[in-house]
Amino acid sequence: MSAERKGISIILAHADSKSVRSAFTLALTASLASDPAALFFTDDGLDWARRWPAGLIGSDDHLYALREEIIDSGVRLIACSASLEYARFGREQLLEQVEIAGAMSFYQHAQTSAVSLYI
């Protein structure tokens, strides 16, 4: 007998503002509904796991504020370890709240989620 699936798992692979806003909003909504939420940053989406001051990715300051909200709400933030190997930055440039894990680790988490999305 399997356990009840709950919450949302999101793979964020794109850095454009529409994709990021969608992923952040969905994760925040689940968290505010007291459901578990996780964001897996990979490929270009990995940029949003970085410690960048507001304004560095353009005029998306509202997305930085939304990112702070998801951090404060307890959304689990995970950087793809394989993507980090190819990135031009290391752990020291990631947000403190971001953990590093492989695809298998995220997959195991996603198996417990009611909703899994690739954005």
N, CA, C and O atoms as a GROMACS GRO file, in nm:
protein
  476
    1MET      N    1   0.084  -0.117   0.000
    1MET     CA    2   0.000   0.000   0.000
    1MET      C    3   0.089   0.124   0.000
    1MET      O    4   0.178   0.136   0.085
    2SER      N    5   0.067   0.216  -0.094
    2SER     CA    6   0.150   0.335  -0.103
    2SER      C    7   0.093   0.448  -0.020
    2SER      O    8  -0.028   0.457   0.003
    3ALA      N    9   0.182   0.535   0.024
    3ALA     CA   10   0.140   0.650   0.103
    3ALA      C   11   0.072   0.752   0.012
    3ALA      O   12   0.094   0.755  -0.108
    4GLU      N   13  -0.010   0.835   0.072
    4GLU     CA   14  -0.076   0.940  -0.003
    4GLU      C   15   0.025   1.041  -0.053
    4GLU      O   16   0.111   1.087   0.022
    5ARG      N   17   0.015   1.075  -0.180
    5ARG     CA   18   0.104   1.177  -0.239
    5ARG      C   19   0.051   1.315  -0.203
    5ARG      O   20  -0.070   1.339  -0.197
    6LYS      N   21   0.145   1.404  -0.178
    6LYS     CA   22   0.105   1.538  -0.135
    6LYS      C   23   0.208   1.640  -0.183
    6LYS      O   24   0.327   1.610  -0.189
    7GLY      N   25   0.162   1.758  -0.217
    7GLY     CA   26   0.253   1.866  -0.251
    7GLY      C   27   0.294   1.869  -0.397
    7GLY      O   28   0.234   1.805  -0.483
    8ILE      N   29   0.401   1.946  -0.421
    8ILE     CA   30   0.446   1.970  -0.557
    8ILE      C   31   0.598   1.963  -0.567
    8ILE      O   32   0.670   2.007  -0.476
    9SER      N   33   0.646   1.909  -0.677
    9SER     CA   34   0.788   1.905  -0.709
    9SER      C   35   0.805   1.970  -0.846
    9SER      O   36   0.739   1.929  -0.941
   10ILE      N   37   0.891   2.069  -0.855
   10ILE     CA   38   0.908   2.144  -0.978
   10ILE      C   39   1.054   2.142  -1.022
   10ILE      O   40   1.144   2.172  -0.943
   11ILE      N   41   1.075   2.106  -1.147
   11ILE     CA   42   1.208   2.118  -1.207
   11ILE      C   43   1.209   2.250  -1.283
   11ILE      O   44   1.131   2.269  -1.376
   12LEU      N   45   1.296   2.342  -1.242
   12LEU     CA   46   1.308   2.471  -1.310
   12LEU      C   47   1.434   2.467  -1.396
   12LEU      O   48   1.546   2.476  -1.344
   13ALA      N   49   1.415   2.454  -1.527
   13ALA     CA   50   1.527   2.442  -1.620
   13ALA      C   51   1.548   2.567  -1.704
   13ALA      O   52   1.644   2.575  -1.781
   14HIS      N   53   1.460   2.664  -1.690
   14HIS     CA   54   1.468   2.786  -1.771
   14HIS      C   55   1.480   2.908  -1.681
   14HIS      O   56   1.430   2.908  -1.569
   15ALA      N   57   1.548   3.011  -1.730
   15ALA     CA   58   1.572   3.130  -1.648
   15ALA      C   59   1.487   3.250  -1.690
   15ALA      O   60   1.497   3.356  -1.629
   16ASP      N   61   1.404   3.235  -1.793
   16ASP     CA   62   1.322   3.348  -1.837
   16ASP      C   63   1.219   3.383  -1.730
   16ASP      O   64   1.177   3.297  -1.652
   17SER      N   65   1.178   3.508  -1.728
   17SER     CA   66   1.093   3.556  -1.619
   17SER      C   67   0.958   3.484  -1.613
   17SER      O   68   0.907   3.463  -1.503
   18LYS      N   69   0.899   3.447  -1.725
   18LYS     CA   70   0.770   3.377  -1.721
   18LYS      C   71   0.782   3.240  -1.657
   18LYS      O   72   0.698   3.201  -1.577
   19SER      N   73   0.886   3.167  -1.692
   19SER     CA   74   0.907   3.034  -1.634
   19SER      C   75   0.935   3.044  -1.485
   19SER      O   76   0.880   2.968  -1.405
   20VAL      N   77   1.022   3.137  -1.448
   20VAL     CA   78   1.060   3.154  -1.307
   20VAL      C   79   0.939   3.197  -1.225
   20VAL      O   80   0.916   3.143  -1.117
   21ARG      N   81   0.863   3.292  -1.275
   21ARG     CA   82   0.743   3.339  -1.203
   21ARG      C   83   0.645   3.224  -1.184
   21ARG      O   84   0.588   3.208  -1.075
   22SER      N   85   0.625   3.143  -1.286
   22SER     CA   86   0.533   3.029  -1.275
   22SER      C   87   0.580   2.930  -1.170
   22SER      O   88   0.503   2.888  -1.084
   23ALA      N   89   0.708   2.894  -1.177
   23ALA     CA   90   0.762   2.796  -1.082
   23ALA      C   91   0.756   2.849  -0.939
   23ALA      O   92   0.713   2.777  -0.849
   24PHE      N   93   0.798   2.973  -0.918
   24PHE     CA   94   0.798   3.032  -0.784
   24PHE      C   95   0.657   3.045  -0.730
   24PHE      O   96   0.632   3.015  -0.613
   25THR      N   97   0.563   3.089  -0.813
   25THR     CA   98   0.425   3.108  -0.769
   25THR      C   99   0.360   2.975  -0.730
   25THR      O  100   0.293   2.966  -0.628
   26LEU      N  101   0.381   2.873  -0.812
   26LEU     CA  102   0.324   2.741  -0.780
   26LEU      C  103   0.384   2.683  -0.653
   26LEU      O  104   0.312   2.625  -0.571
   27ALA      N  105   0.515   2.697  -0.636
   27ALA     CA  106   0.580   2.645  -0.515
   27ALA      C  107   0.530   2.720  -0.392
   27ALA      O  108   0.502   2.659  -0.289
   28LEU      N  109   0.519   2.852  -0.402
   28LEU     CA  110   0.471   2.932  -0.289
   28LEU      C  111   0.327   2.898  -0.255
   28LEU      O  112   0.292   2.887  -0.138
   29THR      N  113   0.244   2.880  -0.356
   29THR     CA  114   0.104   2.846  -0.333
   29THR      C  115   0.091   2.714  -0.257
   29THR      O  116   0.013   2.704  -0.162
   30ALA      N  117   0.167   2.614  -0.300
   30ALA     CA  118   0.163   2.485  -0.229
   30ALA      C  119   0.208   2.501  -0.084
   30ALA      O  120   0.146   2.447   0.007
   31SER      N  121   0.315   2.575  -0.064
   31SER     CA  122   0.367   2.595   0.071
   31SER      C  123   0.267   2.668   0.159
   31SER      O  124   0.248   2.633   0.276
   32LEU      N  125   0.202   2.770   0.104
   32LEU     CA  126   0.103   2.844   0.181
   32LEU      C  127  -0.020   2.759   0.213
   32LEU      O  128  -0.092   2.787   0.308
   33ALA      N  129  -0.043   2.654   0.133
   33ALA     CA  130  -0.152   2.560   0.159
   33ALA      C  131  -0.106   2.449   0.253
   33ALA      O  132  -0.176   2.349   0.273
   34SER      N  133   0.012   2.467   0.311
   34SER     CA  134   0.072   2.370   0.404
   34SER      C  135   0.105   2.237   0.338
   34SER      O  136   0.107   2.133   0.404
   35ASP      N  137   0.130   2.240   0.209
   35ASP     CA  138   0.175   2.122   0.136
   35ASP      C  139   0.325   2.133   0.112
   35ASP      O  140   0.376   2.244   0.098
   36PRO      N  141   0.395   2.022   0.106
   36PRO     CA  142   0.538   2.028   0.077
   36PRO      C  143   0.561   2.076  -0.066
   36PRO      O  144   0.486   2.042  -0.157
   37ALA      N  145   0.666   2.153  -0.084
   37ALA     CA  146   0.702   2.204  -0.216
   37ALA      C  147   0.853   2.199  -0.230
   37ALA      O  148   0.927   2.230  -0.137
   38ALA      N  149   0.898   2.160  -0.349
   38ALA     CA  150   1.041   2.155  -0.377
   38ALA      C  151   1.067   2.209  -0.517
   38ALA      O  152   0.992   2.181  -0.610
   39LEU      N  153   1.174   2.286  -0.529
   39LEU     CA  154   1.220   2.337  -0.658
   39LEU      C  155   1.358   2.278  -0.686
   39LEU      O  156   1.449   2.289  -0.604
   40PHE      N  157   1.372   2.217  -0.801
   40PHE     CA  158   1.499   2.157  -0.844
   40PHE      C  159   1.553   2.244  -0.956
   40PHE      O  160   1.500   2.244  -1.067
   41PHE      N  161   1.658   2.319  -0.927
   41PHE     CA  162   1.718   2.410  -1.023
   41PHE      C  163   1.819   2.335  -1.110
   41PHE      O  164   1.913   2.274  -1.058
   42THR      N  165   1.799   2.339  -1.241
   42THR     CA  166   1.890   2.272  -1.333
   42THR      C  167   1.906   2.357  -1.459
   42THR      O  168   1.826   2.448  -1.483
   43ASP      N  169   2.007   2.328  -1.537
   43ASP     CA  170   2.034   2.400  -1.662
   43ASP      C  171   2.031   2.552  -1.636
   43ASP      O  172   2.092   2.598  -1.539
   44ASP      N  173   1.962   2.629  -1.720
   44ASP     CA  174   1.960   2.775  -1.703
   44ASP      C  175   1.888   2.817  -1.575
   44ASP      O  176   1.917   2.923  -1.520
   45GLY      N  177   1.795   2.736  -1.528
   45GLY     CA  178   1.723   2.768  -1.405
   45GLY      C  179   1.813   2.776  -1.284
   45GLY      O  180   1.778   2.836  -1.183
   46LEU      N  181   1.930   2.714  -1.294
   46LEU     CA  182   2.027   2.716  -1.184
   46LEU      C  183   2.068   2.859  -1.146
   46LEU      O  184   2.106   2.884  -1.032
   47ASP      N  185   2.060   2.951  -1.242
   47ASP     CA  186   2.094   3.091  -1.212
   47ASP      C  187   2.011   3.147  -1.097
   47ASP      O  188   2.059   3.233  -1.023
   48TRP      N  189   1.887   3.099  -1.082
   48TRP     CA  190   1.799   3.152  -0.978
   48TRP      C  191   1.827   3.094  -0.840
   48TRP      O  192   1.761   3.130  -0.743
   49ALA      N  193   1.924   3.005  -0.831
   49ALA     CA  194   1.968   2.952  -0.701
   49ALA      C  195   2.092   3.026  -0.653
   49ALA      O  196   2.145   2.996  -0.546
   50ARG      N  197   2.138   3.123  -0.731
   50ARG     CA  198   2.260   3.198  -0.699
   50ARG      C  199   2.232   3.314  -0.604
   50ARG      O  200   2.120   3.364  -0.593
   51ARG      N  201   2.339   3.356  -0.538
   51ARG     CA  202   2.334   3.474  -0.449
   51ARG      C  203   2.360   3.599  -0.530
   51ARG      O  204   2.469   3.655  -0.525
   52TRP      N  205   2.264   3.642  -0.604
   52TRP     CA  206   2.280   3.762  -0.684
   52TRP      C  207   2.199   3.875  -0.624
   52TRP      O  208   2.087   3.853  -0.577
   53PRO      N  209   2.254   3.994  -0.625
   53PRO     CA  210   2.174   4.108  -0.579
   53PRO      C  211   2.062   4.136  -0.678
   53PRO      O  212   2.073   4.107  -0.797
   54ALA      N  213   1.955   4.193  -0.628
   54ALA     CA  214   1.841   4.226  -0.713
   54ALA      C  215   1.886   4.311  -0.831
   54ALA      O  216   1.971   4.399  -0.816
   55GLY      N  217   1.829   4.284  -0.948
   55GLY     CA  218   1.859   4.361  -1.067
   55GLY      C  219   1.965   4.302  -1.156
   55GLY      O  220   1.982   4.349  -1.269
   56LEU      N  221   2.036   4.202  -1.112
   56LEU     CA  222   2.147   4.150  -1.190
   56LEU      C  223   2.101   4.073  -1.313
   56LEU      O  224   2.173   4.069  -1.413
   57ILE      N  225   1.984   4.012  -1.309
   57ILE     CA  226   1.934   3.937  -1.424
   57ILE      C  227   1.843   4.027  -1.507
   57ILE      O  228   1.770   3.977  -1.593
   58GLY      N  229   1.846   4.154  -1.486
   58GLY     CA  230   1.762   4.245  -1.562
   58GLY      C  231   1.666   4.315  -1.469
   58GLY      O  232   1.698   4.346  -1.354
   59SER      N  233   1.548   4.340  -1.521
   59SER     CA  234   1.451   4.417  -1.443
   59SER      C  235   1.351   4.326  -1.373
   59SER      O  236   1.231   4.355  -1.371
   60ASP      N  237   1.399   4.217  -1.318
   60ASP     CA  238   1.310   4.120  -1.254
   60ASP      C  239   1.317   4.126  -1.102
   60ASP      O  240   1.316   4.023  -1.036
   61ASP      N  241   1.324   4.248  -1.047
   61ASP     CA  242   1.333   4.262  -0.902
   61ASP      C  243   1.216   4.195  -0.830
   61ASP      O  244   1.233   4.142  -0.721
   62HIS      N  245   1.096   4.196  -0.893
   62HIS     CA  246   0.980   4.131  -0.831
   62HIS      C  247   1.004   3.981  -0.816
   62HIS      O  248   0.950   3.919  -0.724
   63LEU      N  249   1.082   3.921  -0.905
   63LEU     CA  250   1.112   3.778  -0.894
   63LEU      C  251   1.206   3.751  -0.777
   63LEU      O  252   1.198   3.646  -0.714
   64TYR      N  253   1.296   3.846  -0.748
   64TYR     CA  254   1.383   3.830  -0.632
   64TYR      C  255   1.301   3.837  -0.504
   64TYR      O  256   1.326   3.763  -0.409
   65ALA      N  257   1.202   3.926  -0.502
   65ALA     CA  258   1.113   3.936  -0.385
   65ALA      C  259   1.032   3.807  -0.371
   65ALA      O  260   1.013   3.757  -0.260
   66LEU      N  261   0.985   3.752  -0.482
   66LEU     CA  262   0.911   3.626  -0.479
   66LEU      C  263   1.001   3.512  -0.433
   66LEU      O  264   0.957   3.423  -0.360
   67ARG      N  265   1.127   3.515  -0.476
   67ARG     CA  266   1.222   3.412  -0.431
   67ARG      C  267   1.241   3.420  -0.280
   67ARG      O  268   1.250   3.316  -0.214
   68GLU      N  269   1.247   3.539  -0.225
   68GLU     CA  270   1.259   3.554  -0.080
   68GLU      C  271   1.135   3.498  -0.010
   68GLU      O  272   1.146   3.438   0.097
   69GLU      N  273   1.019   3.517  -0.069
   69GLU     CA  274   0.896   3.463  -0.010
   69GLU      C  275   0.899   3.310  -0.007
   69GLU      O  276   0.859   3.249   0.092
   70ILE      N  277   0.946   3.248  -0.115
   70ILE     CA  278   0.949   3.101  -0.115
   70ILE      C  279   1.052   3.050  -0.015
   70ILE      O  280   1.032   2.944   0.046
   71ILE      N  281   1.161   3.123   0.002
   71ILE     CA  282   1.260   3.083   0.102
   71ILE      C  283   1.198   3.092   0.241
   71ILE      O  284   1.209   2.999   0.321
   72ASP      N  285   1.132   3.204   0.269
   72ASP     CA  286   1.070   3.225   0.400
   72ASP      C  287   0.957   3.125   0.428
   72ASP      O  288   0.932   3.091   0.543
   73SER      N  289   0.891   3.077   0.322
   73SER     CA  290   0.779   2.985   0.342
   73SER      C  291   0.823   2.840   0.359
   73SER      O  292   0.741   2.754   0.390
   74GLY      N  293   0.952   2.812   0.340
   74GLY     CA  294   1.002   2.678   0.363
   74GLY      C  295   1.005   2.588   0.241
   74GLY      O  296   1.019   2.466   0.256
   75VAL      N  297   0.992   2.644   0.122
   75VAL     CA  298   1.004   2.563   0.001
   75VAL      C  299   1.145   2.504  -0.002
   75VAL      O  300   1.243   2.574   0.022
   76ARG      N  301   1.153   2.377  -0.032
   76ARG     CA  302   1.284   2.310  -0.040
   76ARG      C  303   1.350   2.347  -0.173
   76ARG      O  304   1.292   2.328  -0.280
   77LEU      N  305   1.471   2.400  -0.165
   77LEU     CA  306   1.546   2.444  -0.283
   77LEU      C  307   1.664   2.350  -0.306
   77LEU      O  308   1.746   2.328  -0.217
   78ILE      N  309   1.671   2.295  -0.427
   78ILE     CA  310   1.774   2.195  -0.458
   78ILE      C  311   1.843   2.233  -0.588
   78ILE      O  312   1.777   2.257  -0.689
   79ALA      N  313   1.975   2.238  -0.587
   79ALA     CA  314   2.053   2.261  -0.708
   79ALA      C  315   2.099   2.127  -0.762
   79ALA      O  316   2.146   2.042  -0.686
   80CYS      N  317   2.084   2.107  -0.892
   80CYS     CA  318   2.126   1.983  -0.957
   80CYS      C  319   2.279   1.972  -0.954
   80CYS      O  320   2.349   2.059  -1.005
   81SER      N  321   2.328   1.867  -0.896
   81SER     CA  322   2.473   1.849  -0.883
   81SER      C  323   2.540   1.836  -1.019
   81SER      O  324   2.651   1.887  -1.038
   82ALA      N  325   2.477   1.770  -1.114
   82ALA     CA  326   2.535   1.756  -1.248
   82ALA      C  327   2.542   1.891  -1.319
   82ALA      O  328   2.640   1.921  -1.387
   83SER      N  329   2.437   1.972  -1.305
   83SER     CA  330   2.438   2.106  -1.366
   83SER      C  331   2.546   2.193  -1.306
   83SER      O  332   2.609   2.273  -1.376
   84LEU      N  333   2.567   2.180  -1.176
   84LEU     CA  334   2.673   2.257  -1.111
   84LEU      C  335   2.811   2.221  -1.164
   84LEU      O  336   2.899   2.307  -1.172
   85GLU      N  337   2.830   2.095  -1.201
   85GLU     CA  338   2.958   2.054  -1.257
   85GLU      C  339   2.988   2.129  -1.387
   85GLU      O  340   3.105   2.156  -1.417
   86TYR      N  341   2.885   2.162  -1.463
   86TYR     CA  342   2.903   2.231  -1.590
   86TYR      C  343   2.894   2.383  -1.578
   86TYR      O  344   2.932   2.455  -1.670
   87ALA      N  345   2.845   2.431  -1.466
   87ALA     CA  346   2.831   2.576  -1.445
   87ALA      C  347   2.966   2.640  -1.418
   87ALA      O  348   3.064   2.572  -1.385
   88ARG      N  349   2.969   2.767  -1.432
   88ARG     CA  350   3.093   2.841  -1.408
   88ARG      C  351   3.095   2.902  -1.268
   88ARG      O  352   3.159   3.004  -1.245
   89PHE      N  353   3.025   2.839  -1.178
   89PHE     CA  354   3.026   2.884  -1.038
   89PHE      C  355   3.010   2.763  -0.948
   89PHE      O  356   2.970   2.656  -0.993
   90GLY      N  357   3.043   2.781  -0.822
   90GLY     CA  358   3.041   2.669  -0.728
   90GLY      C  359   2.945   2.691  -0.613
   90GLY      O  360   2.868   2.787  -0.612
   91ARG      N  361   2.951   2.603  -0.516
   91ARG     CA  362   2.862   2.605  -0.399
   91ARG      C  363   2.864   2.739  -0.328
   91ARG      O  364   2.761   2.786  -0.279
   92GLU      N  365   2.980   2.800  -0.322
   92GLU     CA  366   2.994   2.927  -0.249
   92GLU      C  367   2.909   3.039  -0.311
   92GLU      O  368   2.885   3.139  -0.245
   93GLN      N  369   2.866   3.024  -0.433
   93GLN     CA  370   2.783   3.126  -0.498
   93GLN      C  371   2.633   3.096  -0.491
   93GLN      O  372   2.552   3.175  -0.540
   94LEU      N  373   2.597   2.983  -0.433
   94LEU     CA  374   2.456   2.949  -0.418
   94LEU      C  375   2.399   3.012  -0.292
   94LEU      O  376   2.472   3.040  -0.197
   95LEU      N  377   2.270   3.033  -0.293
   95LEU     CA  378   2.202   3.078  -0.172
   95LEU      C  379   2.227   2.979  -0.060
   95LEU      O  380   2.238   2.858  -0.083
   96GLU      N  381   2.235   3.028   0.060
   96GLU     CA  382   2.260   2.943   0.177
   96GLU      C  383   2.155   2.833   0.192
   96GLU      O  384   2.188   2.723   0.236
   97GLN      N  385   2.030   2.862   0.156
   97GLN     CA  386   1.920   2.768   0.176
   97GLN      C  387   1.915   2.657   0.070
   97GLN      O  388   1.836   2.564   0.081
   98VAL      N  389   1.999   2.666  -0.032
   98VAL     CA  390   1.997   2.570  -0.141
   98VAL      C  391   2.084   2.450  -0.107
   98VAL      O  392   2.200   2.463  -0.070
   99GLU      N  393   2.024   2.332  -0.119
   99GLU     CA  394   2.101   2.209  -0.102
   99GLU      C  395   2.142   2.158  -0.240
   99GLU      O  396   2.083   2.196  -0.341
  100ILE      N  397   2.241   2.074  -0.244
  100ILE     CA  398   2.288   2.016  -0.370
  100ILE      C  399   2.253   1.868  -0.369
  100ILE      O  400   2.280   1.797  -0.272
  101ALA      N  401   2.191   1.822  -0.478
  101ALA     CA  402   2.153   1.681  -0.488
  101ALA      C  403   2.148   1.641  -0.635
  101ALA      O  404   2.135   1.725  -0.724
  102GLY      N  405   2.157   1.514  -0.657
  102GLY     CA  406   2.150   1.461  -0.791
  102GLY      C  407   2.007   1.437  -0.836
  102GLY      O  408   1.912   1.450  -0.758
  103ALA      N  409   1.993   1.402  -0.961
  103ALA     CA  410   1.862   1.378  -1.019
  103ALA      C  411   1.789   1.264  -0.947
  103ALA      O  412   1.668   1.271  -0.928
  104MET      N  413   1.861   1.160  -0.908
  104MET     CA  414   1.797   1.046  -0.840
  104MET      C  415   1.736   1.090  -0.707
  104MET      O  416   1.626   1.048  -0.672
  105SER      N  417   1.807   1.173  -0.636
  105SER     CA  418   1.756   1.223  -0.508
  105SER      C  419   1.627   1.302  -0.528
  105SER      O  420   1.531   1.287  -0.453
  106PHE      N  421   1.627   1.389  -0.630
  106PHE     CA  422   1.506   1.466  -0.658
  106PHE      C  423   1.394   1.375  -0.706
  106PHE      O  424   1.278   1.394  -0.668
  107TYR      N  425   1.426   1.278  -0.788
  107TYR     CA  426   1.325   1.184  -0.837
  107TYR      C  427   1.257   1.112  -0.720
  107TYR      O  428   1.135   1.095  -0.718
  108GLN      N  429   1.338   1.070  -0.624
  108GLN     CA  430   1.281   1.002  -0.507
  108GLN      C  431   1.187   1.094  -0.430
  108GLN      O  432   1.084   1.050  -0.380
  109HIS      N  433   1.222   1.221  -0.422
  109HIS     CA  434   1.133   1.318  -0.358
  109HIS      C  435   1.006   1.335  -0.441
  109HIS      O  436   0.895   1.336  -0.386
  110ALA      N  437   1.021   1.348  -0.572
  110ALA     CA  438   0.906   1.371  -0.660
  110ALA      C  439   0.807   1.256  -0.656
  110ALA      O  440   0.688   1.276  -0.680
  111GLN      N  441   0.854   1.135  -0.627
  111GLN     CA  442   0.764   1.020  -0.619
  111GLN      C  443   0.661   1.036  -0.508
  111GLN      O  444   0.556   0.971  -0.512
  112THR      N  445   0.688   1.120  -0.411
  112THR     CA  446   0.595   1.140  -0.301
  112THR      C  447   0.502   1.260  -0.324
  112THR      O  448   0.413   1.286  -0.244
  113SER      N  449   0.523   1.331  -0.434
  113SER     CA  450   0.444   1.451  -0.464
  113SER      C  451   0.319   1.418  -0.544
  113SER      O  452   0.317   1.324  -0.624
  114ALA      N  453   0.214   1.495  -0.519
  114ALA     CA  454   0.090   1.480  -0.596
  114ALA      C  455   0.107   1.538  -0.736
  114ALA      O  456   0.045   1.491  -0.832
  115VAL      N  457   0.191   1.641  -0.747
  115VAL     CA  458   0.211   1.710  -0.874
  115VAL      C  459   0.361   1.725  -0.897
  115VAL      O  460   0.435   1.766  -0.807
  116SER      N  461   0.405   1.690  -1.019
  116SER     CA  462   0.544   1.712  -1.060
  116SER      C  463   0.542   1.785  -1.193
  116SER      O  464   0.472   1.745  -1.286
  117LEU      N  465   0.619   1.893  -1.202
  117LEU     CA  466   0.621   1.977  -1.321
  117LEU      C  467   0.762   2.002  -1.370
  117LEU      O  468   0.856   2.007  -1.291
  118TYR      N  469   0.776   2.018  -1.500
  118TYR     CA  470   0.901   2.060  -1.562
  118TYR      C  471   0.874   2.196  -1.626
  118TYR      O  472   0.791   2.208  -1.716
  119ILE      N  473   0.944   2.296  -1.578
  119ILE     CA  474   0.924   2.432  -1.630
  119ILE      C  475   1.057   2.484  -1.681
  119ILE      O  476   1.065   2.598  -1.729
   0.00000   0.00000   0.00000
